[in-house]
C-alpha cells in the first residue's frame, strides 16, 4: 500500500508503512530542470544533493551571479550522467573521455587521458573583454604542468587556466596577448579567473591574488575542456585534481568574485566536502 504525506516543504512517500522516499516540493524551477536533465540522462541525486543544489541556485540569484553564469557543473550524483549536466541550462552538456573516478566529493581524472568536453566554445559564446572560469580543487599537489580547464589555438588565441604551474605560477589566460601570472603555492580551494576589459584577476577563495593588465587577443574557436586543455583539438596537460565545482561565464567584479566564493563554499559545506 502506498501513502503520500505532505507537510510544509516535504513530500514523504510510504510503502507498506515504511518511508520509501522524502522530497522537497518547492525547488527553484532552474534546480528542478537540472534534476530532470540528470534523470533523463540516467543519473540520480540524493535528497541532500538536491537541497544543496537548490540552495546554490537561490544564493547565486540572490547575489546577482546567476546571469553571469553560462555553464555551471556542481559535480553531484557520483556518475558521468549526473556530473556532465550544466546547472544553468540544457546547453553545454559535458562528454567524458578517458578514465575517471566519480564520487560524492567530485570527479577525478587519471592524469593520462581523462577530460570532459564541455561543448562550450568561448569564441561563439563570449567576448574577449568579459569572461571567467572557475575550478574547485580538493586535491593538494606540488607545482606541475597539469591544466585545469580551457582551450588554446594558434598563438595568441587562448582561454584556459593553470592554478599552480611550475614555479608556483597561477595563470589566467583569457584572451590575453602576454603570458603573465601571479604567485600561488597551493592547489586546494576555489580558483576563479576573471577578465574585465584590460584587468585579468586571479582569485583563490574570494581573495584577489593579483591583477595583470592585458590587451585583448582572440578567443579560440574550440570547445573548452575540463581537467585538461584543448590544444587545437588535442587534449593535453591531463589533470588529477579532484574537481567539486566548475563554471564558465562573463566577467565578475571583485565584490562578485568574493560573494561567488562564499556561495560556492557554502554549497560545498552543505555536502561535507569543503576544503
Secondary structure, DSSP 8 states (H G I E B T S, - for coil): -EEEEEETTEEEEEETTEEEEEEES---HHHHHHHHHHHHTT----HHHHHHHHHHHHHHHHTT-GGGEEEEE---SSSHHHHT--SS-SSS--EEES-EEEETTEEEE-SSS-EEEEEEEHHHH-BTTEEEEEEEE-----S-----EEEE-STT-EEEEEEEETTTEEEEEESBSS--EEE-----EEEEEEEETTEEEEEETTEEEEEEE--B----SSEEEESSEEETTEEES---S-EEEEEEES---HHHHHHHHHHHHHHHHHTT---
